[in-house]
Amino acid sequence: MPTVRTMMLSSVAVASALLLAACNTTNPNAQNDIATNWSAVADKEWQLAMVSDGDHTLRPMSPVLASVNFATGGKVSGSTGCNRYFGTYKQSGSKLDLSPLGSTRMMCVEDAMAIEDAFTNAMAKVTHWHKDNSTLVLDDTDGKAILKFEPIRP
């Protein structure tokens, strides 16, 4: 005859198994949405709206217009607002891995150099991406938004 303790342990085991199963269930539609969203990101010109570098958050204004374009073939390029840059990337789901970026080396006005320094520092820390409405957001390993881009309107 089962004891109360045995029945209690069995109930806890069943509840734990159900809880773990629920945690491991992924929504296939959510994964598809991420992949579909990347197609809305790739091969488009995005203009920098905000860059966070440590304790500083900068919002560039004309004529300092930094940009990014993630080409379908895995190449990334754009402008830091001062110099042109280029590199490669790998995207898988919400993960984004950028290679070290190469760039031209022109000297620019002080405001443009501050944006460029923050931009290149932030791009080196990018590990994830997501979209927030029409905004492309690049995050660091802590999930902190360090770069935000808006689509460039023709």
C-alpha positions as CSV (number, residue, x, y, z in Angstrom):
1,M,0.0,0.0,0.0
2,P,1.5,3.3,-1.1
3,T,2.4,5.7,1.6
4,V,1.5,9.4,1.7
5,R,5.2,10.2,1.2
6,T,5.5,8.0,-1.9
7,M,2.4,9.6,-3.4
8,M,3.7,13.1,-2.6
9,L,7.1,12.4,-4.2
10,S,5.4,10.9,-7.3
11,S,3.1,14.0,-7.6
12,V,6.2,16.3,-7.4
13,A,8.0,14.3,-10.0
14,V,5.1,14.4,-12.4
15,A,4.7,18.2,-11.9
16,S,8.4,18.8,-12.4
17,A,8.4,16.8,-15.6
18,L,5.5,18.7,-17.0
19,L,7.1,22.0,-16.0
20,L,10.4,21.1,-17.7
21,A,8.5,19.9,-20.8
22,A,6.7,23.3,-21.0
23,C,10.0,25.2,-20.7
24,N,11.6,23.2,-23.5
25,T,8.7,23.7,-25.9
26,T,9.6,26.2,-28.6
27,N,7.1,28.0,-30.8
28,P,8.1,27.1,-34.4
29,N,6.3,30.2,-35.6
30,A,8.5,32.4,-33.4
31,Q,11.6,30.9,-35.0
32,N,10.1,31.5,-38.4
33,D,9.3,35.1,-37.5
34,I,12.9,35.7,-36.7
35,A,14.1,34.3,-40.0
36,T,11.4,36.2,-41.8
37,N,12.3,39.4,-40.0
38,W,16.0,39.1,-41.1
39,S,14.8,39.2,-44.7
40,A,13.3,42.6,-43.8
41,V,16.8,43.6,-42.6
42,A,19.1,42.3,-45.2
43,D,20.0,44.3,-48.4
44,K,18.5,47.5,-47.0
45,E,20.2,50.7,-45.9
46,W,19.8,51.6,-42.2
47,Q,20.7,54.9,-40.7
48,L,22.1,55.1,-37.2
49,A,19.6,56.6,-34.7
50,M,21.5,55.9,-31.4
51,V,24.7,54.4,-30.3
52,S,25.6,53.5,-26.7
53,D,29.2,53.3,-25.7
54,G,29.7,52.7,-22.0
55,D,27.9,55.4,-20.1
56,H,27.5,57.6,-23.1
57,T,24.5,57.5,-25.5
58,L,24.9,59.5,-28.7
59,R,22.3,60.4,-31.3
60,P,23.9,61.5,-34.5
61,M,22.6,64.4,-36.5
62,S,23.3,65.6,-40.0
63,P,25.9,65.8,-41.5
64,V,27.2,62.9,-39.4
65,L,25.1,60.1,-40.8
66,A,26.3,56.6,-39.9
67,S,24.8,53.7,-41.7
68,V,24.8,49.9,-42.1
69,N,23.8,47.4,-44.8
70,F,23.8,43.7,-44.2
71,A,24.0,42.1,-47.7
72,T,22.4,38.7,-48.2
73,G,25.8,37.1,-48.9
74,G,27.1,37.8,-45.4
75,K,28.9,41.1,-46.1
76,V,28.3,44.2,-43.9
77,S,29.2,47.7,-45.0
78,G,28.3,51.3,-44.4
79,S,29.5,54.6,-43.1
80,T,30.6,55.6,-39.6
81,G,29.5,59.1,-40.4
82,C,33.1,59.9,-41.3
83,N,34.7,56.8,-42.9
84,R,33.5,53.8,-44.9
85,Y,33.7,50.4,-43.2
86,F,33.3,46.8,-44.4
87,G,33.4,43.3,-43.0
88,T,31.4,40.0,-42.8
89,Y,28.6,38.7,-40.6
90,K,26.9,35.5,-39.6
91,Q,23.2,35.6,-38.6
92,S,21.4,32.6,-37.0
93,G,18.0,33.3,-35.4
94,S,18.5,36.3,-33.1
95,K,22.3,35.8,-33.0
96,L,24.5,38.1,-35.0
97,D,28.3,37.7,-35.2
98,L,30.3,40.4,-36.9
99,S,33.9,40.1,-38.0
100,P,36.3,42.8,-37.0
101,L,35.6,45.7,-39.4
102,G,38.0,47.3,-41.8
103,S,37.7,50.9,-42.7
104,T,39.1,53.9,-44.5
105,R,41.1,56.3,-42.3
106,M,40.1,59.9,-43.0
107,M,40.3,62.6,-40.3
108,C,36.9,64.2,-39.7
109,V,35.4,67.0,-37.5
110,E,35.4,66.3,-33.8
111,D,31.7,65.4,-33.5
112,A,32.0,62.9,-36.4
113,M,35.1,61.3,-34.7
114,A,33.1,60.8,-31.4
115,I,30.3,59.1,-33.3
116,E,32.8,57.0,-35.2
117,D,34.6,55.8,-32.1
118,A,31.4,54.9,-30.3
119,F,30.1,53.2,-33.4
120,T,33.1,51.0,-34.0
121,N,33.3,50.1,-30.3
122,A,29.7,49.2,-30.2
123,M,29.8,47.1,-33.5
124,A,32.6,45.1,-31.9
125,K,30.3,44.1,-29.0
126,V,27.2,43.1,-31.1
127,T,26.0,39.6,-30.4
128,H,22.2,39.7,-31.1
129,W,19.6,41.6,-33.1
130,H,15.9,42.3,-33.1
131,K,13.4,44.6,-34.6
132,D,11.3,47.0,-32.6
133,N,8.6,48.0,-35.1
134,S,10.6,49.6,-37.9
135,T,13.8,50.0,-35.9
136,L,16.7,47.6,-36.2
137,V,18.3,47.1,-32.7
138,L,21.7,45.5,-32.2
139,D,22.3,44.2,-28.7
140,D,25.4,43.2,-26.7
141,T,25.9,39.9,-24.7
142,D,23.9,41.4,-21.7
143,G,20.9,42.0,-24.0
144,K,21.5,45.8,-23.8
145,A,20.6,47.8,-27.0
146,I,23.9,49.4,-28.1
147,L,22.9,50.4,-31.6
148,K,19.6,51.4,-33.1
149,F,19.0,52.0,-36.8
150,E,16.1,53.4,-38.8
151,P,15.4,52.6,-42.4
152,I,16.8,55.2,-44.9
153,R,13.9,56.5,-46.8
154,P,14.6,57.2,-50.5
